[in-house]
Amino acid sequence: MDLFAGEAMSKHLPPLAERVRPFSLDKYIGQKHLLYPESPLNIMIRSGRLSSLIFWGPPGVGKTTLAQILAQKLNRPFRQLSAVASGVKDVREVLDFARKRPGVVLFIDEIHRFNKSQQDSLLGAVEKGIVTLVGATTENPSFEVNSALLSRCQVYKLESLSKEEIRELLEYAIAEDTELQKRQIELKELDAVCKITGGDARKSLNLLEIFVNATEGDPVVLTDEAVMAVAQERIALYDKGGEQHYDVISAFIKSIRGGDADAGIYWLARMLEGGEDVKFIARRLVISAAEDIGNANPNALLIANATFEAVRNIGLPEGRIVLAQCVTYLATSPKSNASYMAINQATALVKDSPDYPVPLHLRNAPTKLMKDMGYGKDYKYTHDFEGQEGRQEYLPKEISGTTFYHPKPVGSEAKIKQWVDEIRGKKG
């Protein structure tokens, strides 16, 4: 008799997140905005016709699980590939299988990591219906999935789990998992769990398992203080990339916004050493250049975009040099968020207001009837009226005089502010 058999078995148990993975929609937690009774996904299930899909959302929100449930619910063969470990050869093998077994659901995790040729290898099969593609990505598919493939898929955005959903998830795990059933577990406080995991279901379950294993005796009472104490010592052993992905990028962007080049370089190094996707970093720099620097230094956006193209073409390790140059340039640039605030304000007004009609003098008049109706009448062609900019109204009359863009007196935007103030003065 092997005295250590039980211990060996416990050590080799799959992670809790795998042990309690649901296989039906009634046990699936989260994404209620996608799974209400008359949602497109539920209609697909009831009709038995599944379109190619892309699930876009942060880690640990149930993208893989939902794909598996859909295939099972529709009684479809299911094949899974990881874009990190798979290539064109693997895709072709699945397609060969699918030609013999119609209706295969091909799930590709991290599909954004497939290069163009790999994505192109899927096009014909998706278009002809040889496979139903379900892709999962943590990145905006508009950037990372080529347009031809994207046009053949419906994109669904998955959200992080709420505190109530995290509680429901952990209660479900405690009730379902045979290992947890051996302990007396009380979920007294969950603020710390939610803060640490950021609504990531997998991390929440992993943290629960760490906490239970690190707690001697019963009952096991989850309090914020106790969870933080255990997490500070041991959470790095599980899923180390998840929280850092969001916390470190936040510190990185805030350092650049605050003009601290040293901190920006430090957080850049942390991300690079942690294996962060360089295209993700570069994309965030492009956003930072537009959001935080704007017209105070218009060259910032050009440099950030050039950085994105450079790191995409050359990769690592040399790409880190390009990233470092961009970080120091953005951090030391004058800052203005005026353009960012302008589009926010305009968007809010558009959402809260009717669709005001376009003023007649700004409308195009390609036909005689439109001209007779006054379309384009009294429009002043700017180049024919030098120095007269601003002397006609370009907004609907209902919001005439509204200002969205308020340039700041910093960097290059100081000259823009002077010009804008002059133009607006002519209207007064």
Summary of the structure (lengths in Angstrom):
residues: 428
radius of gyration: 27.3
end to end distance: 94.4
largest distance: 99.1
contacts: 1279
relative contact order: 0.07
helix: 58%
strand: 7%
